[in-house]
Amino acid sequence: MYMFTDDCLTGIEVIDNEHRKLFAIINEAFELLEKPGMQAAGAKNLIMALKSYANTHFAHEEAYMAKIKDPELSRQRREHKSFIAKIDEINLDILNDEKGKEVLEDTLKFLTRWLYHHILGSDIMIGKISYSEAADPYAFTDKYRTGIELVDNEHMKLFEIIRQTDEAIHAELLHDKYDVIMDIIDELRDYTILHFNDEEKYMESIKYEGLEHQRLAHQAFVDRLNDINLNEVDDNQQEYLEELIEFLMGWLVNHILKMDKLIPVTFTDTGENKNN
Protein backbone atom coordinates (compact mmCIF):
# COMPACT_ATOMS: atom_id res chain seq x y z
CA MET A 1 0.00 0.00 0.00
CA TYR A 2 1.41 3.36 -1.08
CA MET A 3 0.42 6.21 1.21
CA PHE A 4 0.05 9.85 0.19
CA THR A 5 2.05 11.40 3.02
CA ASP A 6 2.60 15.01 4.06
CA ASP A 7 5.95 15.27 2.29
CA CYS A 8 4.07 14.84 -1.01
CA LEU A 9 1.80 17.83 -0.40
CA THR A 10 2.17 20.84 -2.68
CA GLY A 11 -0.36 22.91 -0.73
CA ILE A 12 -2.40 23.33 -3.93
CA GLU A 13 -5.70 21.56 -3.32
CA VAL A 14 -6.59 20.53 -6.88
CA ILE A 15 -3.11 19.13 -7.53
CA ASP A 16 -2.92 17.30 -4.19
CA ASN A 17 -6.38 15.77 -4.72
CA GLU A 18 -5.41 14.51 -8.16
CA HIS A 19 -2.20 13.03 -6.75
CA ARG A 20 -4.30 11.24 -4.12
CA LYS A 21 -6.44 9.86 -6.95
CA LEU A 22 -3.36 8.44 -8.65
CA PHE A 23 -2.17 6.81 -5.44
CA ALA A 24 -5.62 5.22 -5.15
CA ILE A 25 -5.32 3.85 -8.71
CA ILE A 26 -1.92 2.36 -7.87
CA ASN A 27 -3.19 0.63 -4.74
CA GLU A 28 -6.26 -0.72 -6.53
CA ALA A 29 -4.03 -2.15 -9.25
CA PHE A 30 -1.79 -3.86 -6.69
CA GLU A 31 -4.89 -5.49 -5.20
CA LEU A 32 -5.86 -6.78 -8.65
CA LEU A 33 -2.55 -8.56 -8.94
CA GLU A 34 -3.60 -10.79 -6.06
CA LYS A 35 -6.80 -11.93 -7.80
CA PRO A 36 -6.33 -14.91 -10.20
CA GLY A 37 -7.69 -14.35 -13.70
CA MET A 38 -7.97 -10.59 -13.28
CA GLN A 39 -4.52 -9.55 -14.50
CA ALA A 40 -5.40 -8.75 -18.13
CA ALA A 41 -8.49 -6.77 -17.22
CA GLY A 42 -6.57 -5.04 -14.45
CA ALA A 43 -3.76 -4.02 -16.79
CA LYS A 44 -6.16 -2.59 -19.34
CA ASN A 45 -8.15 -0.69 -16.72
CA LEU A 46 -4.99 0.69 -15.13
CA ILE A 47 -3.57 1.91 -18.43
CA MET A 48 -6.84 3.57 -19.40
CA ALA A 49 -6.96 5.25 -15.99
CA LEU A 50 -3.40 6.48 -16.42
CA LYS A 51 -4.15 7.95 -19.83
CA SER A 52 -7.16 9.70 -18.36
CA TYR A 53 -4.97 11.03 -15.54
CA ALA A 54 -2.38 12.29 -18.01
CA ASN A 55 -5.02 14.13 -20.03
CA THR A 56 -6.58 15.83 -17.00
CA HIS A 57 -4.08 16.21 -14.18
CA PHE A 58 -1.16 17.36 -16.32
CA ALA A 59 -3.39 19.91 -18.06
CA HIS A 60 -4.57 21.26 -14.69
CA GLU A 61 -1.03 21.38 -13.33
CA GLU A 62 0.39 23.15 -16.37
CA ALA A 63 -2.50 25.64 -16.48
CA TYR A 64 -1.91 26.51 -12.83
CA MET A 65 1.83 26.94 -13.39
CA ALA A 66 1.20 29.12 -16.45
CA LYS A 67 -1.19 31.27 -14.43
CA ILE A 68 1.40 31.96 -11.71
CA LYS A 69 4.23 32.18 -14.28
CA ASP A 70 6.19 29.38 -12.62
CA PRO A 71 9.68 29.20 -14.20
CA GLU A 72 9.65 25.39 -13.91
CA LEU A 73 6.76 25.03 -16.38
CA SER A 74 8.90 24.01 -19.36
CA ARG A 75 10.64 21.36 -17.26
CA GLN A 76 7.29 20.04 -16.04
CA ARG A 77 5.99 19.82 -19.59
CA ARG A 78 9.01 17.71 -20.60
CA GLU A 79 8.46 15.33 -17.69
CA HIS A 80 4.74 15.05 -18.47
CA LYS A 81 5.48 14.21 -22.11
CA SER A 82 7.93 11.53 -20.97
CA PHE A 83 5.22 9.94 -18.82
CA ILE A 84 2.67 9.98 -21.63
CA ALA A 85 5.17 8.46 -24.06
CA LYS A 86 5.86 5.60 -21.64
CA ILE A 87 2.16 4.79 -21.29
CA ASP A 88 1.59 5.03 -25.06
CA GLU A 89 4.30 2.39 -25.63
CA ILE A 90 2.01 -0.28 -24.15
CA ASN A 91 0.03 -2.26 -26.74
CA LEU A 92 -3.31 -3.21 -25.17
CA ASP A 93 -4.17 -5.57 -28.04
CA ILE A 94 -1.50 -8.15 -27.10
CA LEU A 95 -2.64 -8.61 -23.53
CA ASN A 96 -3.73 -11.99 -22.22
CA ASP A 97 -3.84 -13.14 -18.60
CA GLU A 98 -0.13 -13.94 -18.41
CA LYS A 99 0.96 -10.92 -20.42
CA GLY A 100 -1.53 -8.78 -18.54
CA LYS A 101 0.10 -9.59 -15.22
CA GLU A 102 3.58 -8.82 -16.59
CA VAL A 103 2.46 -5.50 -18.07
CA LEU A 104 0.60 -4.59 -14.90
CA GLU A 105 3.63 -5.30 -12.71
CA ASP A 106 6.01 -3.40 -14.99
CA THR A 107 3.62 -0.46 -15.28
CA LEU A 108 3.12 -0.27 -11.53
CA LYS A 109 6.86 -0.31 -10.89
CA PHE A 110 7.38 2.47 -13.42
CA LEU A 111 4.43 4.47 -12.12
CA THR A 112 5.42 4.35 -8.46
CA ARG A 113 9.02 5.36 -9.23
CA TRP A 114 7.94 8.12 -11.59
CA LEU A 115 5.22 9.44 -9.29
CA TYR A 116 7.38 9.78 -6.20
CA HIS A 117 10.26 11.12 -8.27
CA HIS A 118 8.07 13.72 -9.99
CA ILE A 119 6.16 14.87 -6.91
CA LEU A 120 9.18 15.02 -4.61
CA GLY A 121 11.53 16.45 -7.24
CA SER A 122 9.24 18.88 -9.05
CA ASP A 123 5.64 19.22 -7.92
CA ILE A 124 6.31 20.12 -4.28
CA MET A 125 8.08 23.26 -5.51
CA ILE A 126 5.22 24.58 -7.68
CA GLY A 127 4.64 28.18 -6.61
CA LYS A 128 7.70 27.80 -4.42
CA ILE A 129 8.03 29.96 -1.32
CA SER A 130 10.50 32.81 -1.44
CA TYR A 131 12.90 32.97 1.49
CA SER A 132 14.05 36.52 0.72
CA GLU A 133 12.27 37.93 3.78
CA ALA A 134 14.54 36.03 6.15
CA ALA A 135 17.49 37.97 7.56
CA ASP A 136 19.77 35.14 6.42
CA PRO A 137 17.96 32.57 4.24
CA TYR A 138 21.01 30.29 4.31
CA ALA A 139 21.40 30.16 8.09
CA PHE A 140 21.16 26.62 9.45
CA THR A 141 18.90 27.30 12.44
CA ASP A 142 17.59 24.95 15.12
CA LYS A 143 14.34 24.34 13.23
CA TYR A 144 16.32 22.31 10.68
CA ARG A 145 18.07 20.07 13.22
CA THR A 146 17.09 16.41 13.23
CA GLY A 147 19.07 15.53 16.37
CA ILE A 148 21.27 13.18 14.33
CA GLU A 149 24.70 14.78 14.49
CA LEU A 150 26.08 13.38 11.21
CA VAL A 151 22.97 14.37 9.28
CA ASP A 152 22.80 17.85 10.82
CA ASN A 153 26.48 18.56 10.12
CA GLU A 154 26.11 17.53 6.51
CA HIS A 155 22.93 19.59 6.10
CA MET A 156 24.83 22.57 7.46
CA LYS A 157 27.51 22.02 4.82
CA LEU A 158 24.89 21.86 2.06
CA PHE A 159 23.39 25.17 3.24
CA GLU A 160 26.87 26.70 3.11
CA ILE A 161 27.58 25.47 -0.44
CA ILE A 162 24.27 26.90 -1.66
CA ARG A 163 25.16 30.19 0.07
CA GLN A 164 28.50 30.25 -1.75
CA THR A 165 26.74 29.67 -5.06
CA ASP A 166 24.32 32.52 -4.39
CA GLU A 167 27.17 34.84 -3.43
CA ALA A 168 29.01 33.99 -6.64
CA ILE A 169 25.88 34.67 -8.69
CA HIS A 170 25.57 38.15 -7.21
CA ALA A 171 29.30 39.02 -7.27
CA GLU A 172 29.27 41.67 -9.99
CA LEU A 173 33.07 41.96 -10.16
CA LEU A 174 33.75 38.24 -10.20
CA HIS A 175 35.82 37.31 -13.24
CA ASP A 176 34.67 34.30 -15.25
CA LYS A 177 31.59 34.07 -13.04
CA TYR A 178 29.82 31.08 -14.57
CA ASP A 179 32.86 28.81 -14.59
CA VAL A 180 33.24 29.52 -10.88
CA ILE A 181 29.54 28.92 -10.29
CA MET A 182 29.62 25.61 -12.15
CA ASP A 183 32.61 24.54 -10.03
CA ILE A 184 30.58 25.26 -6.90
CA ILE A 185 27.55 23.44 -8.28
CA ASP A 186 29.77 20.44 -9.04
CA GLU A 187 30.88 20.55 -5.41
CA LEU A 188 27.23 20.72 -4.34
CA ARG A 189 26.38 17.70 -6.50
CA ASP A 190 29.28 15.64 -5.15
CA TYR A 191 28.60 16.54 -1.54
CA THR A 192 24.88 15.91 -1.96
CA ILE A 193 25.58 12.37 -3.19
CA LEU A 194 27.94 11.80 -0.24
CA HIS A 195 25.36 13.11 2.21
CA PHE A 196 22.49 11.07 0.80
CA ASN A 197 24.61 7.92 0.97
CA ASP A 198 25.50 8.63 4.61
CA GLU A 199 21.88 9.39 5.46
CA GLU A 200 20.61 6.23 3.77
CA LYS A 201 23.23 4.09 5.55
CA TYR A 202 22.03 5.48 8.87
CA MET A 203 18.42 4.72 7.97
CA GLU A 204 19.43 1.20 6.96
CA SER A 205 21.18 0.71 10.29
CA ILE A 206 18.01 1.54 12.24
CA LYS A 207 15.75 -0.29 9.75
CA TYR A 208 13.79 2.88 9.04
CA GLU A 209 10.57 2.06 7.18
CA GLY A 210 10.68 5.31 5.21
CA LEU A 211 14.03 4.50 3.58
CA GLU A 212 12.74 3.67 0.10
CA HIS A 213 10.71 6.87 -0.02
CA GLN A 214 13.81 8.81 1.03
CA ARG A 215 15.87 7.16 -1.71
CA LEU A 216 13.36 8.24 -4.34
CA ALA A 217 13.40 11.82 -3.05
CA HIS A 218 17.19 11.87 -2.97
CA GLN A 219 17.44 10.64 -6.55
CA ALA A 220 14.99 13.33 -7.66
CA PHE A 221 17.24 16.03 -6.19
CA VAL A 222 20.40 14.56 -7.73
CA ASP A 223 18.66 14.37 -11.11
CA ARG A 224 17.76 18.05 -10.78
CA LEU A 225 21.41 18.91 -10.22
CA ASN A 226 22.47 16.72 -13.14
CA ASP A 227 20.07 18.61 -15.42
CA ILE A 228 21.91 21.90 -14.93
CA ASN A 229 23.40 23.00 -18.24
CA LEU A 230 24.20 26.68 -18.61
CA ASN A 231 25.09 26.14 -22.26
CA GLU A 232 21.36 25.83 -22.94
CA VAL A 233 20.66 29.22 -21.36
CA ASP A 234 21.49 32.16 -23.61
CA ASP A 235 20.49 35.66 -22.53
CA ASN A 236 19.07 35.02 -19.06
CA GLN A 237 21.81 33.16 -17.21
CA GLN A 238 21.57 35.43 -14.15
CA GLU A 239 17.81 34.95 -13.85
CA TYR A 240 18.15 31.22 -14.47
CA LEU A 241 20.76 30.82 -11.75
CA GLU A 242 18.78 32.86 -9.23
CA GLU A 243 15.70 30.71 -9.85
CA LEU A 244 17.83 27.56 -9.64
CA ILE A 245 19.28 28.47 -6.25
CA GLU A 246 15.84 29.37 -4.93
CA PHE A 247 14.58 26.00 -6.13
CA LEU A 248 17.46 24.03 -4.61
CA MET A 249 17.21 25.85 -1.28
CA GLY A 250 13.44 25.51 -1.19
CA TRP A 251 13.63 21.80 -2.00
CA LEU A 252 16.25 21.15 0.67
CA VAL A 253 14.27 23.02 3.34
CA ASN A 254 11.07 21.18 2.40
CA HIS A 255 12.85 17.81 2.46
CA ILE A 256 14.45 18.40 5.85
CA LEU A 257 11.27 19.67 7.52
CA LYS A 258 8.86 17.12 6.03
CA MET A 259 11.03 14.01 5.71
CA ASP A 260 14.38 14.11 7.49
CA LYS A 261 12.94 15.31 10.80
CA LEU A 262 10.84 12.14 10.86
CA ILE A 263 13.94 9.92 10.96
CA PRO A 264 14.26 8.45 14.49
CA VAL A 265 17.25 9.42 16.62
CA THR A 266 18.92 6.38 18.20
CA PHE A 267 20.33 6.43 21.73
CA THR A 268 22.61 4.25 23.80
CA ASP A 269 21.53 2.75 27.10
CA THR A 270 23.01 5.76 28.89
CA GLY A 271 20.81 8.09 26.89
CA GLU A 272 23.69 9.41 24.81
CA ASN A 273 23.01 10.00 21.14
CA LYS A 274 24.86 7.26 19.24
CA ASN A 275 25.71 9.73 16.50
CA ASN A 276 27.74 11.97 18.81
C-alpha positions in Angstrom: 0.0 0.0 0.0 1.4 3.4 -1.1 0.4 6.2 1.2 0.0 9.9 0.2 2.0 11.4 3.0 2.6 15.0 4.1 5.9 15.3 2.3 4.1 14.8 -1.0 1.8 17.8 -0.4 2.2 20.8 -2.7 -0.4 22.9 -0.7 -2.4 23.3 -3.9 -5.7 21.6 -3.3 -6.6 20.5 -6.9 -3.1 19.1 -7.5 -2.9 17.3 -4.2 -6.4 15.8 -4.7 -5.4 14.5 -8.2 -2.2 13.0 -6.7 -4.3 11.2 -4.1 -6.4 9.9 -6.9 -3.4 8.4 -8.6 -2.2 6.8 -5.4 -5.6 5.2 -5.1 -5.3 3.8 -8.7 -1.9 2.4 -7.9 -3.2 0.6 -4.7 -6.3 -0.7 -6.5 -4.0 -2.2 -9.2 -1.8 -3.9 -6.7 -4.9 -5.5 -5.2 -5.9 -6.8 -8.7 -2.5 -8.6 -8.9 -3.6 -10.8 -6.1 -6.8 -11.9 -7.8 -6.3 -14.9 -10.2 -7.7 -14.4 -13.7 -8.0 -10.6 -13.3 -4.5 -9.5 -14.5 -5.4 -8.7 -18.1 -8.5 -6.8 -17.2 -6.6 -5.0 -14.5 -3.8 -4.0 -16.8 -6.2 -2.6 -19.3 -8.2 -0.7 -16.7 -5.0 0.7 -15.1 -3.6 1.9 -18.4 -6.8 3.6 -19.4 -7.0 5.3 -16.0 -3.4 6.5 -16.4 -4.2 8.0 -19.8 -7.2 9.7 -18.4 -5.0 11.0 -15.5 -2.4 12.3 -18.0 -5.0 14.1 -20.0 -6.6 15.8 -17.0 -4.1 16.2 -14.2 -1.2 17.4 -16.3 -3.4 19.9 -18.1 -4.6 21.3 -14.7 -1.0 21.4 -13.3 0.4 23.1 -16.4 -2.5 25.6 -16.5 -1.9 26.5 -12.8 1.8 26.9 -13.4 1.2 29.1 -16.5 -1.2 31.3 -14.4 1.4 32.0 -11.7 4.2 32.2 -14.3 6.2 29.4 -12.6 9.7 29.2 -14.2 9.6 25.4 -13.9 6.8 25.0 -16.4 8.9 24.0 -19.4 10.6 21.4 -17.3 7.3 20.0 -16.0 6.0 19.8 -19.6 9.0 17.7 -20.6 8.5 15.3 -17.7 4.7 15.1 -18.5 5.5 14.2 -22.1 7.9 11.5 -21.0 5.2 9.9 -18.8 2.7 10.0 -21.6 5.2 8.5 -24.1 5.9 5.6 -21.6 2.2 4.8 -21.3 1.6 5.0 -25.1 4.3 2.4 -25.6 2.0 -0.3 -24.1 0.0 -2.3 -26.7 -3.3 -3.2 -25.2 -4.2 -5.6 -28.0 -1.5 -8.2 -27.1 -2.6 -8.6 -23.5 -3.7 -12.0 -22.2 -3.8 -13.1 -18.6 -0.1 -13.9 -18.4 1.0 -10.9 -20.4 -1.5 -8.8 -18.5 0.1 -9.6 -15.2 3.6 -8.8 -16.6 2.5 -5.5 -18.1 0.6 -4.6 -14.9 3.6 -5.3 -12.7 6.0 -3.4 -15.0 3.6 -0.5 -15.3 3.1 -0.3 -11.5 6.9 -0.3 -10.9 7.4 2.5 -13.4 4.4 4.5 -12.1 5.4 4.4 -8.5 9.0 5.4 -9.2 7.9 8.1 -11.6 5.2 9.4 -9.3 7.4 9.8 -6.2 10.3 11.1 -8.3 8.1 13.7 -10.0 6.2 14.9 -6.9 9.2 15.0 -4.6 11.5 16.5 -7.2 9.2 18.9 -9.1 5.6 19.2 -7.9 6.3 20.1 -4.3 8.1 23.3 -5.5 5.2 24.6 -7.7 4.6 28.2 -6.6 7.7 27.8 -4.4 8.0 30.0 -1.3 10.5 32.8 -1.4 12.9 33.0 1.5 14.1 36.5 0.7 12.3 37.9 3.8 14.5 36.0 6.1 17.5 38.0 7.6 19.8 35.1 6.4 18.0 32.6 4.2 21.0 30.3 4.3 21.4 30.2 8.1 21.2 26.6 9.4 18.9 27.3 12.4 17.6 24.9 15.1 14.3 24.3 13.2 16.3 22.3 10.7 18.1 20.1 13.2 17.1 16.4 13.2 19.1 15.5 16.4 21.3 13.2 14.3 24.7 14.8 14.5 26.1 13.4 11.2 23.0 14.4 9.3 22.8 17.8 10.8 26.5 18.6 10.1 26.1 17.5 6.5 22.9 19.6 6.1 24.8 22.6 7.5 27.5 22.0 4.8 24.9 21.9 2.1 23.4 25.2 3.2 26.9 26.7 3.1 27.6 25.5 -0.4 24.3 26.9 -1.7 25.2 30.2 0.1 28.5 30.3 -1.8 26.7 29.7 -5.1 24.3 32.5 -4.4 27.2 34.8 -3.4 29.0 34.0 -6.6 25.9 34.7 -8.7 25.6 38.2 -7.2 29.3 39.0 -7.3 29.3 41.7 -10.0 33.1 42.0 -10.2 33.8 38.2 -10.2 35.8 37.3 -13.2 34.7 34.3 -15.3 31.6 34.1 -13.0 29.8 31.1 -14.6 32.9 28.8 -14.6 33.2 29.5 -10.9 29.5 28.9 -10.3 29.6 25.6 -12.2 32.6 24.5 -10.0 30.6 25.3 -6.9 27.5 23.4 -8.3 29.8 20.4 -9.0 30.9 20.5 -5.4 27.2 20.7 -4.3 26.4 17.7 -6.5 29.3 15.6 -5.2 28.6 16.5 -1.5 24.9 15.9 -2.0 25.6 12.4 -3.2 27.9 11.8 -0.2 25.4 13.1 2.2 22.5 11.1 0.8 24.6 7.9 1.0 25.5 8.6 4.6 21.9 9.4 5.5 20.6 6.2 3.8 23.2 4.1 5.6 22.0 5.5 8.9 18.4 4.7 8.0 19.4 1.2 7.0 21.2 0.7 10.3 18.0 1.5 12.2 15.7 -0.3 9.7 13.8 2.9 9.0 10.6 2.1 7.2 10.7 5.3 5.2 14.0 4.5 3.6 12.7 3.7 0.1 10.7 6.9 0.0 13.8 8.8 1.0 15.9 7.2 -1.7 13.4 8.2 -4.3 13.4 11.8 -3.1 17.2 11.9 -3.0 17.4 10.6 -6.5 15.0 13.3 -7.7 17.2 16.0 -6.2 20.4 14.6 -7.7 18.7 14.4 -11.1 17.8 18.1 -10.8 21.4 18.9 -10.2 22.5 16.7 -13.1 20.1 18.6 -15.4 21.9 21.9 -14.9 23.4 23.0 -18.2 24.2 26.7 -18.6 25.1 26.1 -22.3 21.4 25.8 -22.9 20.7 29.2 -21.4 21.5 32.2 -23.6 20.5 35.7 -22.5 19.1 35.0 -19.1 21.8 33.2 -17.2 21.6 35.4 -14.2 17.8 35.0 -13.9 18.1 31.2 -14.5 20.8 30.8 -11.8 18.8 32.9 -9.2 15.7 30.7 -9.9 17.8 27.6 -9.6 19.3 28.5 -6.2 15.8 29.4 -4.9 14.6 26.0 -6.1 17.5 24.0 -4.6 17.2 25.8 -1.3 13.4 25.5 -1.2 13.6 21.8 -2.0 16.2 21.2 0.7 14.3 23.0 3.3 11.1 21.2 2.4 12.9 17.8 2.5 14.4 18.4 5.9 11.3 19.7 7.5 8.9 17.1 6.0 11.0 14.0 5.7 14.4 14.1 7.5 12.9 15.3 10.8 10.8 12.1 10.9 13.9 9.9 11.0 14.3 8.5 14.5 17.2 9.4 16.6 18.9 6.4 18.2 20.3 6.4 21.7 22.6 4.2 23.8 21.5 2.7 27.1 23.0 5.8 28.9 20.8 8.1 26.9 23.7 9.4 24.8 23.0 10.0 21.1 24.9 7.3 19.2 25.7 9.7 16.5 27.7 12.0 18.8 
